[in-house]
């Protein structure tokens, strides 16, 4: 796209007029060289409006894809040696909602070794068709073979939209596959919508969470996105008894320049994304030593401790305990926010919680806009009373 000069319409008078018209001094004119537009042009289009057709703005139309050749919504199934990650089930549930708009199928893709029986479970969570690449060479996640298999499947089946969990595996795999197919990818989506024309509306925070960007790729297929864990709800499991569709794994797919020498499993760590009860600290907690009081409340409730970003920056917590856009997304049954102001970046990571209780001394704090119950007051007075009340109820005092 850009400005086009129609030289046959230029006269000396017109050239001089346009030269003086440009507010950025980007238009030059000489009788020898004629009219030209330099790098200083800001595309304000004032010359287009005032040139009587001497300069026009022409937009290059991108070639449009034949959408009828791409059908269905695909969910990539992440697993570890057959144990399916819950984000897969959440994406299947959302895929069913999206598919209801267009009437297309929901598909699931599972890659690995000795996984065919386990793949049957994907039918129980909303998949119409389940495709399996089952081969000993795919037992462990190696980026090159998995990319080869994923790419081959897409070129063969041609799904219109592809949903991948925004996990370590998904964030590594999805961009490589999208690049092979020369299509776009929207990372860390927090919401998805579908148009009747099968265009996927991919919604994610931008500019630090201050706006929500709505991203579409109407001229390309497939449409690729990664979605955070705990953003969507896991659907109810239904009865199902169907066989997955077995896909061929060729030797060429398994070619890789890497090999796994050994796998050492890390000890299981606290994952606040899985917690059903969470106590979250914010900037209202004045010192690190005061965390002991909050920890006591968390212990009484069988809760896991979490925090906002400032407390990570103060080195009071590890980053894995942070809730928000740059931390973890949680969806507990109970979330108690202590001294949390409720910035949009924090709220985006926990607004799906079943019950939110907020304690803050500022009655205008944004956290009260999302909390189901709120205590306005000094946390150093409220939390000890809450601890005492729980102990009294339990007969511990």
SEMI-636022 format. One record per residue (C-alpha): x, y, z; residue in three letters. Coordinates in steps of 0.5 Angstrom, whole numbers, plus 500, padded with zeros to 3 digits. Example, Ala and Ser with C-alpha at 12.3 -4.5 7.8 and 13.67 -1.06 7.14 Angstrom:
# SEMI-636022
525491516Ala/527498514Ser/
This chain:
# SEMI-636022
500500500Unk/502507499Unk/502514495Unk/502513488Unk/504519483Unk/500520477Unk/505524473Unk/501525467Unk/497530471Unk/503534474Unk/504541471Unk/509546474Unk/503550478Unk/501543481Unk/508541483Unk/510547486Unk/503548490Unk/504540493Unk/511542495Unk/509548499Unk/503544502Unk/506538505Unk/507540513Unk/513535513Unk/517538507Unk/517531504Unk/514533497Unk/520536492Unk/519538485Unk/523540480Unk/522541472Unk/528536471Unk/526531476Unk/519532477Unk/515531483Unk/517526488Unk/515524496Unk/521523501Unk/522519507Unk/519524511Unk/512523509Unk/508521515Unk/502519511Unk/498524513Unk/494524506Unk/493531506Unk/496531499Unk/491526497Unk/485530499Unk/488537496Unk/492534489Unk/485533485Unk/488526483Unk/495527482Unk/497523488Unk/492517490Unk/493513496Unk/492505494Unk/492499498Unk/495493496Unk/490487497Unk/492481501Unk/490475497Unk/485472501Unk/485464503Unk/479460501Unk/476458508Unk/472453505Unk/478448505Unk/480449512Unk/475446517Unk/474445524Unk/477447531Unk/483443533Unk/486442540Unk/493440541Unk/493435547Unk/499436552Unk/501430556Unk/507427560Unk/507420558Unk/500419557Unk/498423563Unk/494429560Unk/494436562Unk/488439565Unk/489445560Unk/487440554Unk/480439557Unk/479446558Unk/481448551Unk/476442549Unk/470445553Unk/472452549Unk/473449543Unk/466446543Unk/463453545Unk/466456539Unk/464450534Unk/457451536Unk/457458532Unk/460455525Unk/457448526Unk/464445525Unk/468439528Unk/472439534Unk/478435533Unk/484433538Unk/491431536Unk/495427541Unk/503425540Unk/507420544Unk/508413545Unk/503408548Unk/498413548Unk/492410544Unk/488408550Unk/489414554Unk/487418548Unk/480415548Unk/479420554Unk/479426550Unk/472424547Unk/469424554Unk/471432554Unk/468434547Unk/472432542Unk/469429535Unk/475426532Unk/481424536Unk/488423532Unk/494419535Unk/501419532Unk/503413537Unk/510411536Unk/516409541Unk/520415537Unk/515420540Unk/516418547Unk/519424550Unk/518431547Unk/523433542Unk/522439539Unk/524437532Unk/520431531Unk/514434534Unk/514440530Unk/514435524Unk/508431526Unk/504437528Unk/506440521Unk/504434517Unk/498433521Unk/495440519Unk/497440512Unk/493433511Unk/487435515Unk/487442515Unk/484445521Unk/481452521Unk/483454528Unk/488451533Unk/488452540Unk/494450544Unk/496451552Unk/500456554Unk/505452558Unk/512451557Unk/511445551Unk/506449548Unk/510456548Unk/516452545Unk/512448540Unk/506453537Unk/511458534Unk/515453530Unk/509450527Unk/506457526Unk/512459522Unk/513453518Unk/506454516Unk/507462515Unk/501464519Unk/500468525Unk/500466532Unk/497470538Unk/500468545Unk/497468552Unk/490469550Unk/485470555Unk/478470551Unk/476467544Unk/470468540Unk/468466533Unk/465469527Unk/460466523Unk/465466517Unk/470462522Unk/475467523Unk/477466530Unk/477473535Unk/483472539Unk/483477545Unk/489478550Unk/492484554Unk/496489551Unk/500495553Unk/501492560Unk/494490561Unk/491497560Unk/487495553Unk/485488551Unk/487487544Unk/482483539Unk/487480534Unk/484476527Unk/488473521Unk/482473516Unk/487472510Unk/491466513Unk/489459515Unk/490456520Unk/489461526Unk/494459531Unk/493461539Unk/496459545Unk/491460552Unk/493460559Unk/491454564Unk/485456568Unk/482461563Unk/477457561Unk/473452565Unk/474444565Unk/467441562Unk/464435565Unk/466428563Unk/461424559Unk/461417557Unk/464415551Unk/467409548Unk/470410541Unk/477409538Unk/482414536Unk/484415529Unk/491412528Unk/496416524Unk/502414520Unk/509416523Unk/514416518Unk/522416519Unk/523422516Unk/518425522Unk/523423527Unk/529426524Unk/532430530Unk/539433531Unk/538432539Unk/537426543Unk/535425551Unk/541422555Unk/537422561Unk/531425565Unk/531427572Unk/524429575Unk/524435579Unk/521434586Unk/513436586Unk/513444587Unk/507448590Unk/503450584Unk/498455586Unk/494454579Unk/492448582Unk/490450589Unk/483450591Unk/484455597Unk/489461596Unk/491467601Unk/494473597Unk/499478600Unk/499485597Unk/503491598Unk/499493604Unk/503488608Unk/509493610Unk/514488612Unk/517481610Unk/516479618Unk/509480617Unk/508475612Unk/508470618Unk/501473621Unk/498471614Unk/502464613Unk/498463620Unk/492464617Unk/493460610Unk/495454615Unk/489454618Unk/485454612Unk/489449608Unk/491455603Unk/497456599Unk/500463599Unk/501467593Unk/502475592Unk/502481587Unk/508483583Unk/511488588Unk/512483593Unk/516478588Unk/520485586Unk/522485594Unk/524478594Unk/519476599Unk/516471594Unk/519467588Unk/515469582Unk/512462581Unk/507465587Unk/505471583Unk/498472581Unk/497476575Unk/499477567Unk/506476568Unk/505471574Unk/500465574Unk/492464573Unk/488461578Unk/481459579Unk/481457587Unk/474456590Unk/476461595Unk/481467595Unk/483472600Unk/486478598Unk/490481604Unk/492488602Unk/492487595Unk/490494591Unk/487490585Unk/491493579Unk/488490572Unk/494486571Unk/493482578Unk/485481577Unk/486478570Unk/490472573Unk/484471579Unk/478474576Unk/475467575Unk/475465582Unk/469462585Unk/469466592Unk/474472593Unk/474476600Unk/478482600Unk/481486606Unk/484493604Unk/484500608Unk/482504602Unk/474503600Unk/476506593Unk/481500592Unk/479497585Unk/479490588Unk/473491591Unk/470491584Unk/471484583Unk/471481590Unk/464478593Unk/466480600Unk/470486602Unk/473488609Unk/475496609Unk/480496615Unk/487495617Unk/489488615Unk/493488622Unk/487489626Unk/482484621Unk/487478620Unk/489477627Unk/481477629Unk/480473623Unk/485468626Unk/482468633Unk/475467630Unk/477461626Unk/481458632Unk/475459637Unk/470456632Unk/475450632Unk/476449639Unk/483451639Unk/484456644Unk/
